[in-house]
Amino acid sequence: MAIHLPDERILVTGGAGFLGSFVVEELRRRGAREIFVPRSKDYDLVRMDAVERLYRDARPTLVLHLAARVGGIGANRENPGKFFYENLMMGVQLIEVGRRIGLKKLVALGTICAYPKFCPVPFKEEDLWNGYPEETNAPYGLAKKMLLVQSEAYRQQYGFDSVVLFPVNLYGPRDNFDPKSSHVIPALIRKCVEARERGERQIVVWGDGSASREFLHARDAAEGIVAAAERYEKSEPVNLGAGFEIKIRDLVPLVARACRFEGELVWDASKPNGQPRRMLDTSKALREFGWKARTGFEEGLRETVEWFEKNR
């Protein structure tokens, strides 16, 4: 069924969050008029009764499921059970109730953490099942990967139109900068800015710097999610990435420069690196729904640092 955003009642779970705020902006830019953004204090999506009530209140024709219990390596190590259960239940129940009420379409976000630990680089969608994810975030990654199984099964049995997208690490203005739960870029930005302001001569960085990552600006990710909602009608997974790879040992000096921190960088090799390498093959998104990331990494990094310094 064709999706014409101005005609749809759109429910965006996680729409008040970091990525969600960019998705809501992109929906409005493309003409969407009816957008419902639930708050977690009103709807605990881990509970089936709350999911059913949300569908009754929002009466959506299109659901974008972005809400997640998520964090960096430390948060994943401390909350493996919580991250598995809550992410699984939110997604499974949203898809099941959507199927029951005859929802037109649902787009859910998976995660790059779903890929095998030793996946060939760049990660291709067909490699998703060729091994177990990296241990520190495997429970989170597997919970999200189950939504792909459900999407494919529900399309086969019920003809339910749902899509699961797999983004790389996101960054950008409005990110989570809490040192207990943030991902690598916001954690580094906060550490560098605060060290500079306190006049400290060094910062300590987790790991040995050998791991690599790929980073996608949240604004680009939002454009990809909305493009998939409009134009992609399959349950095969699709990657969303920026198409480059950077080692953490090269990333940290880049962030330090953007934050104007001139001290020493000390590596704590007793802390885990996480997955050895990460970079996605993003050719399928371009082929299937015409999406490609547009924001240059250093440009996006400067924008993120400026936002953090103004909005702490």
C-alpha positions in Angstrom: 0.0 0.0 0.0 1.4 3.4 -1.0 2.4 5.7 1.9 1.6 9.4 1.3 2.7 11.1 4.5 0.1 14.0 4.6 -2.7 11.3 4.5 -1.3 9.2 7.4 -1.8 9.2 11.2 1.8 8.5 12.3 2.8 7.1 15.7 6.5 7.7 16.5 7.7 5.7 19.5 10.8 7.4 20.9 9.8 10.5 19.0 10.8 12.8 22.0 14.3 11.3 22.1 17.5 12.0 20.2 16.9 10.3 16.9 13.1 10.7 17.2 13.3 14.4 17.3 15.0 14.4 13.9 12.5 11.9 12.5 9.6 14.1 13.6 11.2 17.1 11.9 11.8 15.1 8.7 8.1 13.9 8.7 6.9 17.5 9.0 9.3 18.6 6.3 7.7 16.0 4.0 4.2 17.1 4.7 3.0 14.9 7.6 0.2 16.6 9.5 -0.9 14.0 12.2 2.0 12.9 14.3 1.5 11.2 17.8 4.6 11.1 20.1 3.9 9.0 23.2 5.9 9.6 26.4 7.2 6.7 28.4 5.6 8.0 31.6 2.2 7.7 29.9 2.8 4.4 28.0 5.2 1.7 29.3 5.7 -0.1 26.0 7.1 -3.2 27.8 3.5 -3.8 29.0 0.9 -5.2 26.5 -2.0 -3.3 28.1 -0.1 0.0 27.5 0.7 -0.9 23.9 -3.0 -1.7 23.3 -4.0 1.6 24.9 -1.5 3.5 22.8 -3.0 2.1 19.6 -6.5 3.1 20.8 -5.4 6.6 21.7 -3.2 7.3 18.6 -5.3 5.4 16.0 -2.2 5.2 13.7 -2.1 4.1 10.1 1.8 4.1 10.2 4.1 3.3 13.1 7.8 4.2 13.3 9.2 2.3 16.3 12.4 4.1 17.5 12.0 3.7 21.3 14.8 1.5 22.8 16.6 0.8 26.0 20.1 1.5 24.8 23.6 2.6 25.9 27.3 2.2 25.4 29.5 -0.8 26.3 29.4 0.0 30.1 25.6 0.2 30.1 25.2 -3.0 28.1 27.5 -4.9 30.5 25.5 -3.7 33.5 22.1 -4.3 32.1 22.1 -7.4 29.7 18.9 -8.8 31.0 17.0 -5.5 31.1 18.2 -4.5 27.6 17.2 -7.9 26.2 13.8 -8.1 27.8 12.6 -4.5 27.4 13.8 -4.1 23.7 12.3 -7.5 22.8 8.9 -6.9 24.5 8.5 -3.3 23.1 9.0 -4.4 19.5 7.2 -7.7 19.6 4.1 -6.2 21.1 4.0 -3.2 18.8 4.2 -5.4 15.8 1.6 -7.9 17.1 -1.0 -5.3 18.0 -0.4 -3.5 14.7 -1.0 -6.7 12.9 -4.2 -7.3 14.9 -5.7 -3.8 14.2 -4.9 -3.9 10.5 -2.1 -1.2 10.6 -1.0 -0.1 7.2 2.7 -0.2 7.9 5.3 -0.4 10.7 9.0 0.5 10.4 11.2 -0.7 13.3 14.9 0.1 14.0 17.3 -2.8 14.6 20.9 -2.2 15.4 24.4 -2.8 14.1 25.0 -4.7 17.4 22.9 -7.5 15.8 25.7 -8.4 13.4 28.2 -11.2 14.1 31.3 -10.3 16.1 33.7 -11.3 13.3 31.5 -10.2 10.3 33.4 -9.5 7.1 33.7 -5.7 6.5 31.7 -4.0 5.1 28.8 -5.8 6.8 26.2 -6.9 4.2 22.6 -7.7 5.1 23.0 -11.3 4.1 25.7 -11.7 6.8 23.4 -11.0 9.7 22.9 -14.7 10.6 26.5 -15.9 10.1 27.6 -15.8 13.7 27.0 -14.6 17.3 27.2 -10.9 18.1 29.9 -9.3 20.1 29.4 -10.4 23.7 29.1 -7.1 25.5 26.0 -6.1 23.5 24.7 -9.4 22.3 21.5 -9.4 24.4 20.5 -6.0 23.0 21.5 -7.0 19.4 19.6 -10.3 19.5 16.5 -8.7 21.0 16.4 -6.3 18.0 17.2 -9.1 15.5 14.1 -11.0 16.7 12.0 -8.1 15.2 13.4 -9.1 11.8 12.3 -12.7 12.3 8.8 -11.5 13.4 8.6 -9.1 10.5 9.4 -11.8 8.0 7.0 -14.3 9.6 4.1 -11.9 9.8 4.5 -10.8 6.2 4.5 -14.5 5.2 1.5 -15.5 7.3 -0.6 -12.4 7.6 0.6 -10.1 4.7 1.6 -7.5 7.4 3.8 -4.8 5.9 6.7 -4.2 8.3 10.3 -3.1 7.7 13.4 -3.5 10.0 16.3 -1.1 9.4 19.8 -1.6 10.8 21.7 1.7 11.5 25.3 2.1 12.6 26.3 4.2 15.6 24.4 7.5 15.5 25.7 10.9 16.7 24.6 14.5 16.4 23.1 17.4 18.4 20.6 16.4 21.2 22.5 13.1 21.8 22.7 11.5 25.2 25.8 12.9 27.0 25.3 11.1 30.3 28.7 9.5 31.1 26.9 6.4 32.5 25.0 5.5 29.4 26.2 7.5 26.4 27.9 6.1 23.3 31.5 6.8 22.3 31.2 10.2 20.5 29.0 12.0 23.1 31.0 10.4 26.0 34.3 11.7 24.4 32.9 15.1 23.7 31.8 15.6 27.3 35.1 14.2 28.7 37.2 16.5 26.5 35.2 19.7 27.1 35.0 19.2 30.8 38.8 18.3 31.0 39.6 21.5 29.0 37.4 23.6 31.3 39.0 22.2 34.4 42.5 22.6 33.0 43.3 18.9 33.2 46.3 17.6 31.3 45.0 14.3 30.2 41.9 12.2 29.6 41.6 8.4 29.9 40.0 6.5 27.0 38.6 3.0 27.2 40.3 0.2 25.2 43.5 0.3 23.1 42.1 2.2 20.2 42.3 -0.7 17.7 38.6 -1.1 17.2 36.9 0.7 14.3 33.5 2.2 14.0 31.2 4.0 11.5 29.1 6.9 12.5 25.9 8.2 11.0 24.5 11.7 11.7 21.0 11.4 13.2 19.6 13.8 10.6 20.8 11.5 7.8 19.4 8.5 9.7 16.0 10.2 10.0 15.9 10.9 6.2 16.6 7.2 5.6 13.9 6.0 8.0 11.3 8.2 6.5 12.3 7.3 2.9 11.9 3.6 3.9 8.5 4.3 5.3 7.4 5.9 2.1 9.0 3.6 -0.4 10.3 0.2 0.9 7.8 -2.6 1.1 9.8 -5.7 2.0 10.8 -7.5 5.2 14.4 -8.1 4.1 16.8 -6.1 6.3 18.4 -2.8 5.1 21.5 -1.1 6.5 21.7 2.6 7.2 25.2 3.9 7.4 27.6 6.6 6.3 29.9 4.4 4.3 33.2 5.0 6.1 35.2 3.3 8.9 37.4 5.1 11.5 39.7 3.5 14.1 39.0 4.7 17.7 42.7 5.7 17.9 42.0 8.1 15.0 38.6 9.2 16.3 39.7 10.4 19.7 42.3 13.0 18.5 39.7 14.2 16.0 37.1 14.7 18.8 39.8 16.3 21.1 40.6 18.8 18.4 36.9 19.7 17.8 36.6 20.2 21.6 39.8 22.3 21.7 41.4 19.9 24.3 45.1 19.9 24.0 46.1 17.4 26.7 47.4 13.9 26.6 45.2 10.9 25.6 45.8 7.9 27.9 44.5 4.5 26.7 43.1 2.1 29.4 43.7 -1.3 27.7 42.1 -3.1 30.7 38.7 -1.9 29.4 36.9 -3.7 26.5 37.1 -2.5 22.9 33.7 -3.9 21.9 33.3 -5.3 18.4 36.7 -5.3 16.5 35.4 -3.6 13.4 32.2 -2.0 12.2 31.3 -0.7 8.8 28.1 -1.3 6.8 27.5 -1.9 3.1 24.8 0.7 2.4 24.2 0.1 -1.3 20.9 -1.7 -0.7 19.3 1.5 0.8 20.3 3.5 -2.2 19.0 0.8 -4.6 15.7 0.1 -2.8 14.6 3.6 -1.7 17.1 6.1 -3.0 18.8 7.0 0.3 22.4 7.9 1.0 24.0 9.8 3.9 24.9 13.4 3.2 26.6 14.9 6.2 30.4 15.0 6.3 31.8 13.5 9.5 34.0 16.4 10.6 31.2 18.8 9.8 28.8 16.7 11.9 31.3 16.5 14.7 31.7 20.3 14.9 27.9 20.7 14.9 27.6 18.2 17.8 30.3 19.8 19.9 28.8 23.3 19.4 25.4 22.0 20.4 26.8 20.4 23.6 28.7 23.5 24.6 25.5 25.7 24.2 22.9 23.3 25.7 24.5 21.6 28.7 
